[in-house]
């Protein structure tokens, strides 16, 4: 593995002209999404979206960014043009019972089953808010149907914890015309793997990676689903903490990052079987396909580095994320700028940073302060400054 050095070079970005993108960053520590002007790095807007916002997904037409609030059992839609919250909706019913089977009288007394689009309406973490602070089925992964009319959302926990013991995660199918849950599909466990994490459309199928509640050394699986019925088509074993899925349509494969190790598996779209393992550095979290389709950027959370994975079989290049003078810990996710010349990378440490990485020189050309414990990033292209 060759080692390089990311050198601070905040110079050429402004001189050559950056695309007028809008950069969205989920900030789990502050219940918000921050939006930046990609051409200047200036903060344009900060929107409160619920508790523990993590995953971000841009709509097919680029007009909407969806935000999964893990701690609020909800998804928020952000209008890209106006930078306003269009609406927020629940991804699972408000539980009528607690995990021990007893009636949740507080929900009944507060009439929590109607008129709320998010559990954060009550469990908002402020003084006087209902406890516990973080609640619900924990929505995490998202994928849109090909026609953009429905949003599939994976849940780490059960939507109705009516019985004792661990229950499997589920998928919610949300009709976007109304913002309501059309149906919920229980996935069923695969051994100890019960949490539904990342989602993606791979070929004609829907894939979901499942893991055991963490920390755990039990194996996870990649589950292939029928795109219409969401019935299971088969499971393929993974490491204990698969966290990201990246379809590679041109290759007829998909990548799965193994957060507990230093590998990323490439799998056939037809059956989920492993073709090979690509070696990154410890803790590969987010994955981003680079322009040209021959390399993938892996964000090495534990190693505080970036790995460039060669899909043509060449060696991996891993570079430190920052310098001795300006280290950037815990890279989480990256999104490619609309001109294909740079990537926006989130440093998710307690002192958060949003870094623009030049993909040719592999140098940092912009450094923007964000909230600590930030997680996801999405780029909406072509928005006037």
N, C-alpha and C positions, 0 to 999 in steps of 0.2 A: 504494500500500500504506500503510495507516494504521499509525502506530506508537504504542504505548501503553507503560505501565510496570507491571511486576509489583511491587507494593508489599508489603513484609512486613507481614502483618496476622495474626499468630499469636494470635488472640484469640477469635473467635466460634465456632470449631470445637467446643471443649469446652463452651461455654455452651449451644449449641443441641442438642448431642448428636449424635455421629457413629455411623454404623451399626457393629454389632459384626462387622465383616469381619476376615478374616485376609489380610494382605498378604504375598505371597511375592516375594522379590527374588533373582535369580541373581547371584552375586558371583564373577566369573571369576578375580579375583586371589587368592581364598582357597579355591577349590574347594568353595564352600559355597552353600547357599540360606539366607537369613535370613528369618524369619517374624515379622511385627509385628502387634500388636493394633491394628486400625484405629480403635478408639474412643479409645485412649490414646497410640498411637505407641510403646508399649513393646515391646522385643524379647522375643518369647516363646521362640524356639528358633533355633538355628543347626545346620544339618545338612550334613555333608560328603557330596557327591554325585559327585565325580569331577573331572577336569581340564577347565578352561575351560567351566563351565556357562553356557549362553547362553539358548536358547529355553525358555519355559515355556508349558504348555498345561493348562488345566483340563478335567477330564472333563465329560461331559454332565450327570451327576448331581451334580457339585460335590464329590464325595468324594475325588478324587484330583487331584494336580498332577503332571504329567509334566515332567521336566527333561532336556533334551538336553545331554550333556557332550561338547563338540566335540573335546576333546583325549583322550577316553577311549573313543571309539567305543561309547557306551552311553547308555541312557535309565534314569533313576531315577524310581520312583514314590513319591510322598510321600502318606501318609495325612493328609488335612486335619484330621480330628477329633483324632487322637492325636499329630499332628506327629512322626511317625516315618517312617523309610525302610522301605517295605513290601518292595521288592525292586529290584534293578538287573540289567539284562540287556543283552547285546551287540546291536548293530544290524547287524552284519556279521561274517563269519567272521574268526578270527585268521589273518593271512596266513601261508602256508607258505613264500612266497618274497619276496625283496626286489624293489625296483623294477628292479634290473639283471638279474633272472631267477635269481639264486643262491638256494640253499636257505637259509632262515632257521634256522640250527642252534640259535641261542639259544632260539627258540620250541620246537623239538623237545626240547632238553635240559630245559627248564622245564615240559614237558607243559602248554603254554599253551592247548591246544585243548579242554580240558575243565575243569569246576569253577570257571570264572571268569565273572562277570557283567559285568566291566568291565576294560578294559586298564589302568586305574589301580591294579588289584591289584598289578601289578609296576612299571608306569611311573608311580609316584606322586609323583615330584619331590622326595622326601626323600633325604637322604644314603643312598647304597646302593641307591637305586631304579634300575631298568633305564633305559638311555638308548636313544633320545631320550625326553625327558619327554612331549612331546605326540605322539600316534601315532594311527593308524587312519584310517578312512574319513571322519571329520569329520561326524558327524550334525548337522544344523542345523534344518531346518524340520520341523514335525509337524502332522498333521491326523488326527482320528478318523473312522472310518467312521460313517455315520448311526446304526447300531445300537450303536455303542460297543464292538464286539467286536474291532476291529482298529485298530492304529496304523500310519499311514504315516509314514515318516521319510525325508527327503531327505539325500543325502550330497554334500559338496563334492568328495570325492576317490573314487577307485575302491576297492572293498572288497577286491580281491585284486590288488595291483600286480605282476602276474607278468611284465609285458613292459616293455621300454624305451619311453619317451615318455609323453606326456600321454594319459590315458584319461578317458572321460566319467564324470560322476557317476551316481548310481543312486538308486532308491527301494527301501526295505525295507518289506515288509508283515509286521508283527509280530502274531501271534495272542496276544491279551492273556490268554486263559485259561491259557496255558502260559508266556508270556513268551519265545517262540521265534520266530525268523524263518521265516515261512511260505514266502516267496519273495523274491527280489531281482530287480528289473527294471532293466536297463541302459537309460538314456535315450537314449544316442547324442548326439553333438555337434550343435550348430547353428552352423556356422562355427567361430569360436574359443570360443563359449560351451559350456563343459563342466561347470561347477559348478552343481549343483542347490541352490537357496537356499530361498526361502520356498515354502510349500505352503498351499493352501486349497481348500475345496469351493466352487465357484462355479456356481450353478444345479445341474444334474445332473452336472457334470463335476468332475474334479480339475484344478486349475491348479498349475503349478510355474514359477517364474521361474528362468532360467538365465543365467549370466554367464561371461565369460572369467576365468581366474585373475587376481586383482588384484595390482598396478595394471595397468590396460589401458584403452585407448580403443575397443576393439572392441565392436560392439553386442551386447547380450544379447537374449533372447527370452522371451516368455510362451508356454509350451507347454500346450496343452489335452490332457487325457488321458481316455480312456474310464474310467468309475469302477470297472468290473469287471475288465477286462483290463489296464488302464493303458497300452494302446496309444496312440500319438500320434495326435491328431485334427487338429493343425495348430499352426503357430508364428506368432506375431506379434512384429515387432521392437520392442525397447525401447532405452533408453539403455544405457550400458556397465556400470552397476552397479545393477540393480534389486534391492532388498533386502526389500521388504515388500509383502504382498498383503492387501487388505481387501475382502471381499465386501460388496456392498450389495444384499441380496435384494429389498428393497422397490422399488429402482430398476431391477432387472435388469441391474446393472453390477458392476464391481469396480474398485478403485483399485490402482495400482502406483506405489510411490515410486521416484524416480530419484535415488539417493544422490549421483551425480556432478554433479548440476545443482541447480536450484531448482524442479523441477516434479514434479507427481504426475499421472499419466495416468488418466483414467476410460475404461473399456473395456466394450463390450457383452458380456454373459455368453454370448450365442449364438455369437459367432465371435471374440472377443478384439480386435476392431477398436477403435482409439482414437476416442472421441467428442469428447474435448477434453482440454486440459491445464490443470490448476489450478496457479497460481503460489504457491509457498511462499517460503522463504528457503533459502540454500545448505545442502545436506546433509540433506534430509528423510529421516529414518530410520524410526522407528515411526509408525504411524497408528492413531487410535482414533476410532470413531464416537461422537459425542456424543448424549445423550438428545434425542429428538425427531426424529432422523434427518436433520437438515438441515445439520449442520456436522460437519466432521472435524477433529480435532486432529492436526497434523503436528509431529513433534519435529525441530527444525532443528539437527542435531548440529554442523555447522561454524559456523553463525551464532550459536550459543548463544541460541536464541530458540524461541518457540512460535508456530506459525501456525494460525489458525482459518480453514479452507477452507469457503466457502459453496457448498453443493451446488445451491442454487437460482440460481446465477449472480451473486451479489453479490460485492463486493470481499473480498479476503483481508485479515484483520487479523493483523499480526505484532507480538508484544510481546517485549521482552528477557526472558530467563529469569533473574530476580534483579534486584538493584539495584547501583549503583556500590559500595555498602558490602558487599554480599553477593552477588557473582555466582555463578551456578551453571553451570559449563561442561558442554558435551557432553550435552544431553538425548538419551536413547536411546529409551525406550519409556514408554507410559502405559497405565493400566488404570482403568476407571471404577468408582467406589464403588457398592455395591448400591443406595443410595438415589438415584443419578443426580445428586447435587448437587455432587460433587467428583471429581477425578481424581488418582491417585497417579502421580507422574512421577519417573523415575530420572535423576539427574545422574551421568553415568558418568565424570567426571574422576578424577584421581588422589586427590582428596579427595571421596569419594562422598557423595551426599545423596539422601534420599527425601523428596520434597516433595508435600504435599497441596495441590492447587490448587482453589480455589472456582470453579466454572464460571460462576456468575452475575456475580461481581465481578471474576473473573480475578486474584485475589490469592492469595498463598501463605498458608495458614492453619496449616500444620504443617511443621516442618523436623526431619528425623530423620537422624542420622549413620549411614552405611552404609560398607562397604568400598569403596575405590577400584576403578575398572574394573568396576563393576557394569553389568548390561546389561538383563535382562528383568524384568518385573513382572506378577503375576497376582493377582486378587482372588477369594477364596473367600467368598461371602456367608453371612450368617446364623449365624456360629459364635459361641456364647456366649463372653464374655471369661473 
